[in-house]
Amino acid sequence: MHDGISQQMKRELVVILEMAKLLEKPLDAPRTIQGILRLLSQLYGLNCGRVSLPVAASNTMEVRYSYGLSIEDLKAGRFTLNINQGVTGYVMRTGSIGLVPDVNKEPLFIYRVAELSNHTGGRMTFIAVPILESGTPIGVLSIQREGLHDRPFDGDISLLRIAASMVGQVLRIHQFVVDQTEHLVKENQHLRHSIAIESMLKQSLAHGILGTSPALMDAVRSTIQVARSDAPVMLLGESGTGKEKFARMTHQQSDRREKPFICINCAAIPSDLLESELFGHAKGAFTGASKSKQGKIVQADGGTLFLDEIGDMPLALQAKLLRVLQEKKVDPVGSESAVSVDFRVITATHVNLQESVNQGRFRLDLFYRLHVVPVHLPPLRERQGDIRQLALHFLNELNHHYERNWSLNSDAFDVLERFDWPGNIRQLQNVLERTALTSDEDSLSGAKIKRSLDSESAINLPQQTSHDKTTTATVTDPTVFQPGGPGQRPYGRTYNWVNQDEAAHIRAMLVDTNNNQSEAARRLNLSLRQLRYRVNKLGIELT
């Protein structure tokens, strides 16, 4: 008997030593835990070992690691357990040892967690021990044993508790590594994002593009992403949003930066002269052509050609431009020989080219040739967080140019940020210069800015309805409240100063829309921000 006990202790010691060796190897939780379960089976006859762990945000457990269980059953989810049922659930709930000497006589035992494929039909024992962390169960290690009933269960349980302690240590280290890695990954992603934003800011600032608003950063990001390709870029946005600056930035960020950047405004040149400007002409090609002229396309060879207001190009020239883009050759007016060219084309427009295509004003094939990478440039009213930075920049330029020391009062920023700027950045720059030059003092107040804006109340701003048909939307007197109407500008709402008389109308509109501020703002022809400002300024209570 003494020799039998000594032999059993030797076997336990061998198993423990072999398990300890697994812990000395580089951390690989699945391989290490499965190795422990394999040693229990092969060296000590404790078969079908499994480690069951709770499923997050549920009342179930699943077999996460195992040895000797059917792979098909594992994949089918046969070993998913309810914590409130069975021996494994009991061990997980209580932290006690679960011992079932004969599973056929234990009603608490659930057969779906047993491996029966190789069972000979004899008595099967099931043992489960908790995997503890600071005395609290975090999982369950369980095995099944057939035969060998001359061996006491005490030794099996002691060995399993040592194994469970090792498994718990592996799980804790594994989770620590996962947590730290996840933290580092998030930190790395945040750092890379910050570096990318900083890089974009530096690149945009280098080209005179000021601001940090999300809408502007999206446009900058889109531009930089495609800059190194030769894909045609189409810059879409209202007049005064900085399309030429974005075109120059695209060129400077490309591999063509050392070559020419040629810009031509298709709307600024009469149609009968635009062909010669673009394609060039040979000597004697027409009356007055006393010498040959190199066109803008040839001048852009190796570099970038920026076609501003491409929507104003006549249809006849659109066909000729399409041929140049397809064949990489240009035919100067009056010349019998074509000139090979290699250039990247960037276009810009403030009109809806898709509508122009539908109305037959713009060629569909040319549209698809140019509309490869569209970049939407946000109007200033969608970049209100950038207005302060832009205003200070323009004022600084004015101070340098006129050798003055103008500054903006805090209420001036409030006025600037509440205006919708239908003329965008160009209008902001104009208003600041007018205010500064007409001011008797170096300090520019909100009232002075407001007077400069009032002086624009009689300007009629065009509303494009088709390529050759325009209507006008008058900028209303900013001292008069006018609720929304059908004559809304395509680039945004007219700005109206807060007037006490409009409080009743706003209250009524909020009642009609059941306090839906977005819908009320739309009906009042205001931006949501303007409506909320008025609600706060006029003391309107929302019910």
C-alpha positions in Angstrom: 0.0 0.0 0.0 2.9 2.3 0.9 4.5 1.6 -2.4 1.2 2.3 -4.2 0.8 5.7 -2.6 4.5 6.5 -3.3 4.0 5.5 -7.0 0.9 7.7 -7.2 2.8 10.7 -5.7 5.6 10.2 -8.2 3.1 10.3 -11.1 1.5 13.5 -9.7 5.0 15.0 -9.3 5.9 14.2 -12.9 2.7 15.8 -14.2 3.3 18.9 -12.1 6.8 19.2 -13.3 5.8 18.8 -17.0 3.0 21.4 -16.6 5.6 23.8 -15.0 7.8 23.4 -18.1 4.9 24.6 -20.3 4.8 27.8 -18.2 8.5 28.5 -19.0 7.8 28.8 -22.7 6.8 32.0 -24.5 3.2 32.9 -23.7 0.7 31.2 -26.0 -2.5 30.8 -23.9 -4.3 28.3 -26.2 -1.2 26.1 -26.6 -0.2 26.2 -23.0 -3.7 25.4 -21.6 -4.3 22.6 -24.1 -0.8 21.3 -23.2 -1.8 21.1 -19.5 -5.1 19.3 -20.4 -3.1 16.9 -22.6 -0.7 16.1 -19.7 -3.6 15.4 -17.3 -5.0 12.9 -19.8 -1.9 11.2 -21.1 0.1 11.0 -17.8 -2.7 10.7 -15.2 -5.8 9.4 -17.0 -7.9 12.5 -16.4 -9.5 12.7 -19.8 -11.6 15.1 -21.9 -10.3 18.1 -20.0 -12.0 21.4 -20.7 -11.7 25.0 -19.4 -15.1 26.7 -19.4 -15.3 30.5 -19.2 -18.3 32.8 -18.8 -19.6 34.6 -21.9 -19.6 38.4 -21.5 -23.0 40.0 -20.9 -24.8 36.6 -20.7 -25.7 33.9 -18.2 -23.8 31.2 -20.0 -20.4 29.6 -20.1 -18.6 28.0 -23.1 -15.8 25.6 -23.4 -12.9 27.9 -24.5 -10.0 25.3 -24.3 -10.2 21.5 -24.4 -8.4 18.3 -25.1 -10.2 15.1 -26.3 -13.6 16.6 -27.0 -15.2 16.3 -30.4 -14.3 19.2 -32.6 -17.6 18.9 -34.4 -19.5 19.2 -31.1 -17.4 22.2 -30.1 -18.2 24.0 -33.4 -21.8 23.2 -33.1 -21.9 24.9 -29.7 -22.9 21.6 -27.9 -20.7 22.5 -24.9 -22.4 25.9 -24.2 -23.6 25.8 -20.6 -26.1 27.7 -18.4 -24.4 29.0 -15.2 -27.6 28.1 -13.3 -27.6 24.5 -14.4 -25.4 21.4 -14.1 -22.3 20.7 -12.1 -20.1 23.1 -14.0 -22.6 25.9 -13.3 -22.7 25.0 -9.7 -18.9 25.2 -9.4 -18.9 28.5 -11.2 -21.6 30.0 -8.9 -20.2 28.7 -5.6 -16.5 28.2 -6.1 -16.8 24.7 -4.6 -15.4 21.4 -5.9 -17.8 19.4 -8.1 -17.3 15.6 -7.7 -19.7 13.2 -9.3 -18.5 9.6 -8.7 -21.0 8.1 -11.1 -22.7 10.4 -13.5 -25.4 7.8 -14.2 -26.6 8.3 -10.6 -26.3 12.1 -10.4 -29.4 14.1 -11.6 -27.5 17.3 -11.5 -25.1 16.1 -14.2 -26.0 17.1 -17.8 -24.8 14.6 -20.4 -24.3 17.2 -23.1 -21.0 18.3 -21.6 -19.6 14.7 -21.5 -17.6 13.0 -24.3 -19.4 9.7 -24.8 -18.0 8.6 -28.1 -15.3 6.3 -26.6 -17.2 5.5 -23.4 -17.2 1.7 -22.7 -20.3 1.8 -20.6 -18.6 1.5 -17.2 -18.8 3.9 -14.4 -17.8 7.5 -15.4 -16.6 10.0 -12.8 -16.8 13.8 -13.4 -14.6 16.2 -11.4 -14.8 20.0 -11.7 -12.7 22.6 -9.8 -13.0 26.4 -9.9 -10.3 28.6 -11.5 -10.0 31.4 -9.0 -8.8 34.9 -9.0 -8.6 36.6 -5.5 -11.0 33.9 -4.3 -13.6 34.5 -7.0 -14.3 31.9 -9.7 -13.4 33.2 -13.2 -13.8 29.8 -14.9 -14.0 26.0 -14.3 -11.6 23.2 -15.1 -13.3 19.9 -15.4 -12.4 16.3 -16.5 -14.0 12.9 -16.7 -12.5 9.6 -15.5 -13.4 6.1 -16.3 -12.4 3.1 -14.2 -9.3 3.4 -11.9 -11.7 3.4 -9.0 -9.1 1.9 -6.7 -7.4 5.4 -6.8 -8.7 7.9 -4.2 -10.3 11.0 -5.5 -8.3 13.3 -3.2 -5.2 13.0 -5.3 -7.1 13.8 -8.5 -8.7 16.8 -6.9 -5.4 18.1 -5.5 -3.7 17.7 -8.9 -6.7 19.5 -10.7 -6.5 22.4 -8.2 -2.8 22.8 -9.0 -3.6 22.7 -12.8 -6.5 25.2 -12.3 -4.1 27.5 -10.5 -1.7 27.3 -13.5 -4.5 27.8 -16.0 -5.7 30.9 -14.0 -2.2 32.3 -14.1 -2.0 31.8 -17.9 -5.4 33.4 -18.3 -4.5 36.5 -16.2 -1.2 37.0 -18.0 -3.0 36.6 -21.4 -5.7 39.1 -20.4 -3.1 41.5 -19.2 -1.2 41.3 -22.5 -4.5 41.7 -24.4 -5.5 44.8 -22.4 -2.0 46.4 -22.7 -1.9 45.6 -26.4 -5.4 47.1 -26.9 -4.3 50.2 -25.0 -1.2 50.5 -27.1 -3.1 50.0 -30.3 -5.6 52.7 -29.4 -2.8 55.0 -28.4 -0.9 54.3 -31.6 -4.0 54.9 -33.7 -4.7 58.1 -31.8 -1.1 59.2 -32.3 -1.1 58.4 -36.0 -4.4 60.3 -36.3 -2.9 63.3 -34.5 0.2 63.1 -36.7 -1.9 62.9 -39.8 -4.0 65.9 -38.7 -0.9 67.9 -37.9 0.7 66.9 -41.2 -2.5 68.0 -43.1 -2.6 71.3 -41.2 1.0 72.0 -42.1 0.5 71.1 -45.7 -2.8 73.1 -45.9 -1.2 76.1 -44.1 1.7 76.0 -46.5 -0.8 76.7 -49.4 -2.7 79.4 -47.6 -5.6 77.1 -46.5 -6.6 78.1 -43.0 -8.8 76.3 -40.6 -9.3 73.2 -38.5 -13.0 72.5 -38.9 -14.0 68.8 -39.7 -15.5 69.8 -43.0 -12.3 71.5 -44.2 -10.1 68.7 -42.9 -12.2 66.2 -44.9 -11.6 68.2 -48.1 -7.9 68.5 -47.3 -7.6 64.8 -46.5 -9.4 63.8 -49.8 -7.1 66.1 -51.8 -3.9 64.9 -50.2 -4.9 61.2 -50.6 -5.1 61.5 -54.4 -2.5 64.2 -55.0 0.3 61.7 -55.9 -1.9 60.0 -58.5 -2.7 61.3 -62.0 -6.4 60.9 -61.5 -8.5 63.9 -62.6 -9.8 65.9 -59.6 -13.0 68.0 -59.7 -13.3 70.6 -57.0 -16.9 71.3 -56.2 -18.1 74.3 -54.2 -19.5 77.8 -54.1 -17.5 80.8 -55.4 -15.0 82.0 -52.8 -14.3 78.7 -51.1 -10.7 78.5 -52.2 -10.8 76.1 -55.2 -7.6 77.5 -56.8 -5.7 77.1 -53.5 -6.8 73.5 -53.3 -5.8 73.0 -56.9 -2.3 74.4 -56.2 -2.0 72.2 -53.1 -2.8 69.1 -55.2 -0.1 70.1 -57.7 2.5 70.8 -55.0 1.8 67.5 -53.3 2.1 65.5 -56.5 5.1 64.2 -58.4 4.6 67.0 -60.9 5.4 69.7 -58.5 8.6 70.7 -60.3 6.7 71.2 -63.5 4.3 74.1 -64.5 0.9 74.7 -62.8 -1.2 76.4 -65.5 -4.5 78.0 -64.6 -7.2 79.2 -66.9 -10.7 80.5 -66.0 -13.1 79.2 -68.6 -15.7 81.8 -67.6 -13.4 84.8 -67.8 -12.4 84.4 -71.5 -14.8 85.0 -74.4 -15.8 81.7 -76.1 -14.3 82.8 -79.5 -10.9 83.3 -77.8 -11.0 80.4 -75.4 -10.0 77.8 -78.0 -6.9 79.7 -78.9 -6.0 80.2 -75.2 -6.4 76.5 -74.5 -5.1 74.8 -77.6 -2.8 77.6 -79.1 -2.7 78.6 -82.8 -0.4 78.6 -85.7 0.9 81.7 -87.4 -1.8 83.0 -89.9 -4.5 80.7 -88.4 -6.9 83.7 -88.3 -6.8 87.5 -88.8 -4.4 89.0 -86.3 -2.4 85.7 -85.7 0.9 87.3 -86.7 2.9 84.6 -84.9 2.3 81.1 -83.4 1.1 80.9 -79.9 1.5 78.1 -77.5 -1.8 77.1 -75.7 -2.3 76.6 -72.0 -2.5 72.8 -72.5 1.0 72.7 -74.1 2.3 75.0 -71.4 1.1 72.5 -68.8 3.1 69.7 -70.4 4.6 67.6 -67.6 2.7 69.5 -65.0 -0.9 70.3 -64.0 -3.7 72.1 -66.0 -6.3 73.7 -63.8 -9.6 74.5 -65.6 -11.6 76.8 -63.4 -15.4 77.1 -64.0 -15.3 74.2 -66.4 -19.1 74.3 -66.6 -18.8 77.5 -68.7 -16.8 75.8 -71.5 -18.7 75.8 -74.9 -19.8 72.3 -76.1 -17.6 72.5 -79.2 -14.5 73.0 -77.0 -15.7 70.2 -74.7 -15.4 67.8 -77.6 -11.9 69.0 -78.4 -10.8 68.8 -74.8 -12.2 65.2 -74.5 -10.1 64.2 -77.5 -6.9 65.7 -75.9 -7.6 63.8 -72.7 -8.1 60.6 -74.6 -5.2 60.8 -77.1 -2.8 63.0 -75.1 -2.3 65.1 -78.2 -3.4 68.7 -78.9 -4.1 70.3 -82.3 -3.4 74.0 -82.3 -5.8 76.2 -84.3 -4.7 76.3 -87.9 -1.9 73.7 -87.4 -1.7 70.5 -89.5 0.4 68.6 -86.9 -0.6 67.5 -83.4 1.6 68.1 -80.4 2.0 65.3 -77.8 1.2 66.4 -74.2 1.3 64.8 -70.8 -0.5 66.7 -68.0 -2.7 66.2 -65.0 -6.1 67.9 -65.2 -7.9 69.5 -62.3 -11.2 71.2 -62.8 -13.5 73.3 -60.6 -17.1 74.5 -60.8 -19.7 76.1 -58.7 -22.6 74.8 -60.9 -24.3 71.4 -60.8 -22.7 69.7 -63.7 -25.0 66.8 -63.5 -27.9 69.1 -64.2 -26.0 70.6 -67.0 -25.5 67.1 -68.5 -29.2 66.4 -68.2 -30.0 69.7 -70.0 -27.5 69.0 -72.7 -25.2 71.8 -71.7 -22.3 69.5 -70.8 -21.0 66.4 -72.4 -21.7 63.2 -70.4 -18.5 61.5 -71.7 -16.4 64.5 -70.6 -18.2 64.7 -67.3 -17.2 61.1 -66.5 -13.6 61.7 -67.7 -13.2 64.7 -65.3 -15.4 63.6 -62.4 -13.1 60.8 -61.2 -12.2 62.2 -57.8 -14.8 64.8 -56.7 -13.7 67.0 -53.7 -16.4 69.1 -52.0 -15.1 72.3 -50.6 -17.3 73.5 -47.7 -18.8 77.0 -47.7 -17.8 79.3 -44.9 -21.1 78.9 -43.1 -20.2 75.2 -42.5 -16.8 76.3 -41.1 -17.9 78.7 -38.5 -15.2 77.5 -36.1 -12.6 78.8 -38.6 -14.0 82.3 -38.9 -12.1 83.7 -36.0 -8.7 82.3 -37.3 -9.5 83.6 -40.9 -10.5 87.0 -39.6 -7.3 87.4 -37.5 -5.3 86.3 -40.5 -6.8 88.8 -42.9 -6.6 91.6 -40.4 -2.9 90.8 -39.8 -2.4 91.0 -43.6 -4.2 94.4 -43.6 -2.0 95.7 -40.8 1.1 94.7 -42.6 -0.1 96.2 -45.9 -1.3 99.5 -44.5 1.1 99.7 -41.6 -1.6 100.0 -39.1 -2.6 98.2 -35.8 -6.2 97.3 -36.2 -7.8 94.8 -33.8 -11.2 93.1 -33.4 -13.3 93.5 -30.3 -14.9 90.3 -28.8 -18.4 91.4 -30.0 -17.0 91.7 -33.5 -16.2 88.0 -33.5 -19.8 87.3 -32.4 -21.2 89.3 -35.4 -18.8 87.6 -37.8 -19.7 84.1 -36.6 -23.4 84.7 -36.8 -23.4 85.8 -40.4 -23.9 83.2 -43.2 -21.3 84.6 -45.6 -22.9 83.9 -49.0 -19.8 85.2 -50.6 -17.7 82.9 -48.4 -14.0 83.7 -47.6 -13.7 86.3 -50.3 -16.6 88.2 -48.8 -15.2 87.9 -45.3 -11.9 89.4 -46.5 -13.7 92.2 -48.3 -15.9 93.1 -45.2 -12.9 93.2 -42.9 -10.9 95.5 -45.3 -13.9 97.8 -45.7 -14.5 98.0 -42.0 -10.8 98.7 -41.2 -10.4 101.4 -43.9 -13.6 103.2 -42.9 -12.9 103.1 -39.2 -11.6 106.2 -37.3 -10.2 103.9 -34.6 -7.9 100.9 -34.5 -10.4 98.9 -32.5 -13.1 97.3 -34.8 -16.3 96.7 -32.9 -19.3 94.5 -33.7 -21.3 97.6 -34.6 -18.8 98.6 -37.2 -18.7 95.1 -38.7 -22.5 95.2 -38.8 -22.6 98.5 -40.6 -20.3 97.0 -43.3 -22.6 94.1 -43.7 -25.6 96.4 -43.9 -24.0 98.2 -46.9 -24.4 94.9 -48.9 -28.1 94.7 -48.4 -28.9 96.0 -51.9 -26.7 93.5 -53.7 -28.4 91.0 -56.0 -26.8 87.6 -55.9 -27.2 85.2 -58.9 -29.0 81.9 -58.5 -28.0 79.5 -61.2 -31.0 77.6 -62.5 -29.4 76.4 -65.8 -26.2 77.0 -67.7 -27.4 80.2 -69.4 -30.4 81.2 -67.3 -30.1 83.1 -64.1 -32.5 84.6 -61.6 -31.7 86.8 -58.7 -32.2 86.5 -55.0 -31.8 89.8 -53.3 -30.0 90.0 -50.0 -32.7 91.4 -47.8 -32.3 94.3 -45.4 -30.6 92.6 -42.4 -32.6 94.6 -39.9 -35.9 93.1 -41.1 -37.0 89.6 -40.2 -38.3 87.7 -43.1 -39.5 84.1 -42.7 -38.5 81.5 -45.3 -39.9 81.8 -48.8 -39.4 80.3 -52.2 -36.6 82.7 -53.3 -33.9 80.9 -51.4 -30.3 81.2 -52.6 -28.6 78.0 -53.8 -25.6 78.6 -51.5 -27.6 79.1 -48.3 -30.0 81.4 -46.4 -30.0 85.1 -46.3 -28.8 86.3 -42.9 -31.2 88.3 -40.7 -30.3 90.0 -37.5 -32.2 89.1 -34.3 -35.3 91.2 -34.0 -37.6 91.2 -30.9 -40.6 91.2 -33.2 -39.8 87.8 -34.5 -40.2 86.0 -31.1 -44.0 85.4 -31.6 -43.5 84.0 -35.0 -40.7 81.6 -33.8 -42.9 80.5 -30.9 -45.8 79.8 -33.3 -43.5 77.8 -35.7 -42.1 75.7 -32.8 -45.7 74.9 -31.7 -46.6 74.0 -35.3 -43.6 71.6 -35.6 -44.1 70.1 -32.1 -40.7 71.6 -31.0 -38.9 70.0 -34.0 -36.2 72.7 -34.2 -34.7 71.3 -37.5 -38.1 71.5 -39.2 -38.9 74.9 -37.7 -35.5 76.3 -38.9 -36.2 75.0 -42.4 -39.6 76.7 -42.5 -38.2 79.9 -41.1 -35.4 79.9 -43.7 -32.8 79.8 -40.9 -29.9 77.5 -40.1 -30.4 75.3 -37.0 -27.7 77.3 -35.2 -29.4 80.6 -36.1 -32.7 79.3 -34.7 -31.1 78.2 -31.5 -29.3 81.5 -31.1 -32.6 83.3 -31.5 -34.4 81.0 -29.0 -31.6 81.8 -26.5 -31.4 85.5 -27.3 -35.1 86.1 -27.2 -35.7 84.0 -24.1 -38.1 81.6 -25.8 -39.0 78.7 -23.6 -39.2 75.2 -25.2 -42.2 73.2 -23.9 
